[in-house]
């Protein structure tokens, strides 16, 4: 599977964990990484260091948009950069190069690229606006985004950071946008002790270095938001899904409209997760 990853690595630790998984997952051809939100060059450097730890310095990494399209809090400081500032890396990648790279890769591989979005939607919104045919040329679109059912937090960060971009992406004309929301990701958590015990060998050892920054700054657990979305590319039965339509308001709050209320269903949202099976899948790729 050809995977194109769009990420805001550097704040929550789960982006780096998802990247490590993709780098080790058999059957995953990670053909490029793009970064989004503030200080995108430092975010790209974090991707570079994790890729190098996995022996994959061949993967193109491009910086994307740093600010929201219209309004939203943004996130200017990838705090985990402090964990890698003393390691070899580049900080000279051009800004705002991600969308051109995404467009070229997708057009060069029509129907073959799965676009995995695990950050705010700023890059994707620009991509879809500049080239409205792109969504139909994707082999798949999967996002860690949203909160859709009772019992989960009302709003999710990736949607809140750039709500205009989020609404634009969900309004794009395609038939199978899969969303992995807080409803399921918050069920997949490990304590700091479990992370330190199990994140052994590269690239997990490098990710564990980033995780210590997360824990030092108040993170009391590691929630596998983005790794669950990544794993579902290859093991779609880890979650059950419902089809309908996702609507996004001005604040980034997501609403799921079930099919009986809508003539056509163009979105799929995860509703339940097999937590134990997910963790078996996740750690198995590092044990092979």
C-alpha positions in Angstrom: 0.0 0.0 0.0 1.4 3.4 -1.0 0.9 5.7 2.0 1.3 9.5 2.0 1.4 10.8 5.6 0.3 14.3 6.6 1.3 15.0 10.3 1.7 17.7 13.0 4.3 15.6 14.8 5.9 17.4 17.8 3.1 18.2 20.2 1.2 15.1 21.3 3.5 12.1 21.1 1.2 9.8 19.1 2.2 11.2 15.7 5.8 9.9 16.2 4.4 6.5 17.4 2.3 6.3 14.2 5.3 7.1 12.0 7.4 4.4 13.7 4.6 1.9 13.0 4.3 2.8 9.4 8.1 2.6 9.0 8.1 -1.0 10.3 4.7 -2.3 9.0 5.1 -5.0 6.3 3.2 -4.0 3.2 3.5 -0.3 3.8 5.2 1.7 1.2 5.6 5.1 2.9 6.2 7.3 -0.2 6.3 10.7 1.5 5.7 12.7 4.7 4.3 16.3 4.9 4.2 18.4 8.0 1.5 20.9 9.0 1.0 23.8 11.5 3.6 26.0 13.3 7.3 25.6 13.0 6.9 23.0 10.2 10.6 22.7 9.7 11.2 21.5 13.2 8.3 19.0 12.7 10.0 17.8 9.5 13.2 17.4 11.5 11.4 15.2 14.0 10.2 13.0 11.1 13.7 12.9 9.7 15.2 11.7 13.0 12.5 8.9 13.4 13.0 7.8 9.8 16.8 7.7 10.3 16.3 5.6 13.4 14.4 3.1 11.3 17.1 3.1 8.6 14.8 5.0 6.1 16.6 8.2 5.1 15.1 7.8 1.6 11.6 9.0 2.4 10.8 12.5 1.1 9.8 15.0 3.8 8.2 18.3 2.9 7.0 21.3 5.1 3.4 22.5 4.7 1.3 25.4 5.9 2.0 26.8 9.4 -1.1 28.9 10.1 -4.8 28.2 10.0 -6.6 29.3 6.8 -9.0 31.7 8.5 -9.2 31.3 12.2 -8.3 28.8 14.9 -5.7 28.5 17.7 -3.0 27.0 15.6 0.0 25.3 17.4 3.3 27.1 17.0 5.6 25.1 19.2 6.5 21.5 18.6 7.9 20.9 22.1 9.3 17.5 21.4 12.0 19.1 19.2 13.9 19.6 22.4 14.5 15.8 22.5 16.3 15.8 19.2 18.0 19.2 18.9 21.4 17.6 19.6 20.9 14.9 16.9 21.8 15.4 13.2 19.0 16.9 11.2 18.0 19.6 8.7 16.2 22.8 9.4 16.4 24.2 5.9 13.5 22.5 4.1 11.5 25.1 2.2 8.2 26.1 3.7 4.8 25.6 1.9 6.2 22.8 -0.3 3.9 20.1 0.9 0.9 20.7 -1.3 2.8 20.7 -4.5 4.5 17.4 -3.5 1.1 15.9 -2.5 -0.5 16.9 -5.8 2.4 15.5 -7.9 2.6 12.2 -6.1 -1.2 11.6 -6.2 -1.4 12.6 -9.9 1.6 10.4 -10.7 -0.1 7.4 -9.0 -3.9 7.7 -9.7 -6.0 5.4 -7.5 -3.0 4.0 -5.7 -2.2 6.5 -2.9 -3.8 6.2 0.6 -3.6 9.7 2.2 -3.4 9.4 6.0 -4.1 12.7 7.8 -3.1 12.7 11.5 -2.9 16.5 11.9 -5.0 19.6 11.3 -6.4 19.8 7.7 -4.6 23.0 6.4 -2.5 21.2 3.8 -5.4 19.0 2.6 -7.8 21.9 2.3 -5.5 23.8 0.1 -4.7 20.7 -2.0 -8.4 19.9 -2.6 -9.2 23.6 -3.4 -6.4 24.0 -5.9 -7.1 20.7 -7.6 -10.7 19.5 -6.9 -10.1 16.3 -8.9 -7.5 15.1 -6.3 -10.0 13.5 -3.9 -11.3 11.2 -6.7 -7.7 10.2 -7.6 -7.0 8.9 -4.1 -7.0 5.2 -3.3 -8.2 6.0 0.2 -8.5 8.9 2.6 -8.2 8.2 6.4 -8.1 10.8 9.1 -7.6 10.8 12.8 -10.1 13.5 13.5 -13.4 14.3 15.2 -15.7 13.1 17.9 -19.0 11.6 16.8 -20.9 9.7 19.5 -22.1 10.3 23.0 -19.5 9.7 25.8 -16.5 11.1 24.0 -15.2 14.7 24.4 -17.2 17.2 22.4 -14.4 18.5 20.2 -11.1 17.0 18.8 -7.9 18.9 18.4 -7.1 18.3 14.8 -10.5 19.7 13.8 -10.3 22.7 16.3 -6.8 23.9 15.2 -8.0 24.9 11.7 -11.8 24.5 11.6 -12.2 26.1 8.2 -9.8 23.7 6.6 -11.5 20.8 8.4 -14.9 21.8 7.0 -13.5 22.1 3.5 -12.0 18.6 3.6 -15.2 17.0 4.8 -17.1 18.8 2.1 -14.9 17.4 -0.6 -16.6 15.2 -3.2 -15.5 11.6 -2.4 -17.3 8.5 -1.2 -15.1 6.9 1.4 -13.5 9.3 3.8 -12.8 7.3 7.0 -12.5 9.1 10.3 -11.0 7.6 13.4 -12.3 9.8 16.3 -11.9 10.2 20.0 -14.8 7.7 20.4 -12.3 4.9 19.8 -8.8 6.3 20.1 -9.2 7.2 23.8 -9.8 3.5 24.6 -6.2 2.7 23.4 -3.8 4.0 26.1 -0.6 2.9 27.9 0.9 4.3 31.1 4.4 5.8 31.1 5.7 2.7 32.8 4.2 0.5 30.0 5.7 2.7 27.4 9.2 2.6 28.9 9.0 -1.2 29.2 7.7 -1.8 25.7 9.3 0.9 23.5 12.6 -1.0 23.0 14.6 -1.2 19.8 14.6 1.3 17.0 12.7 3.3 16.0 10.6 2.9 19.2 13.6 3.8 21.3 13.9 7.1 19.6 10.2 7.7 20.0 10.5 6.8 23.7 13.0 9.7 23.9 10.3 12.0 22.5 7.7 10.5 24.9 9.8 11.6 27.9 9.2 15.2 26.8 5.5 14.5 26.6 5.5 13.0 30.1 7.6 15.8 31.5 5.2 18.4 30.2 2.2 16.8 32.0 1.2 13.8 29.8 0.1 11.1 32.2 -0.4 8.5 29.5 0.2 7.8 25.9 -3.1 7.7 23.9 -2.7 5.9 20.6 -4.9 8.2 18.5 -2.8 8.3 15.4 -1.3 4.8 15.6 -4.9 3.4 15.6 -5.7 5.3 12.4 -2.5 4.0 10.8 -3.2 0.4 11.9 -6.6 0.5 10.3 -5.1 1.0 6.9 -3.9 -2.6 7.1 -6.3 -4.2 9.6 -9.7 -2.5 8.9 -11.6 -4.9 11.2 -9.9 -3.5 14.3 -12.9 -1.1 14.4 -16.5 -1.2 13.4 -17.7 1.7 11.3 -20.9 3.5 10.6 -21.7 5.3 7.3 -23.3 8.7 7.0 -22.1 12.3 6.7 -19.8 14.4 8.8 -20.6 18.1 9.3 -18.2 20.6 10.8 -19.2 23.9 12.5 -17.2 27.1 12.8 -15.4 25.9 16.0 -14.3 22.6 14.6 -17.1 20.6 16.3 -18.0 17.5 14.3 -21.5 16.1 13.9 -22.2 12.7 12.4 -25.5 12.4 10.5 -26.6 8.8 10.1 -27.7 7.5 6.7 -31.5 7.5 7.5 -31.2 11.3 7.8 -29.3 11.7 4.5 -29.9 10.7 1.0 -26.3 9.7 0.4 -23.5 8.6 2.8 -20.0 9.7 1.9 -18.2 9.3 5.3 -17.4 6.4 7.6 -16.7 7.0 11.2 -15.2 4.4 13.7 -17.7 3.4 16.4 -16.0 0.6 18.4 -12.5 -0.8 18.7 -10.9 -4.1 19.7 -8.3 -2.6 22.0 -6.4 -5.8 22.7 -6.2 -6.8 19.1 -5.0 -3.3 18.2 -2.1 -3.6 20.7 -1.2 -7.0 19.4 -1.1 -5.7 15.8 0.9 -2.6 16.8 3.7 -4.4 18.7 3.9 -7.3 16.4 5.3 -5.2 13.6 8.3 -4.4 15.8 8.9 -8.0 16.8 9.0 -9.4 13.3 
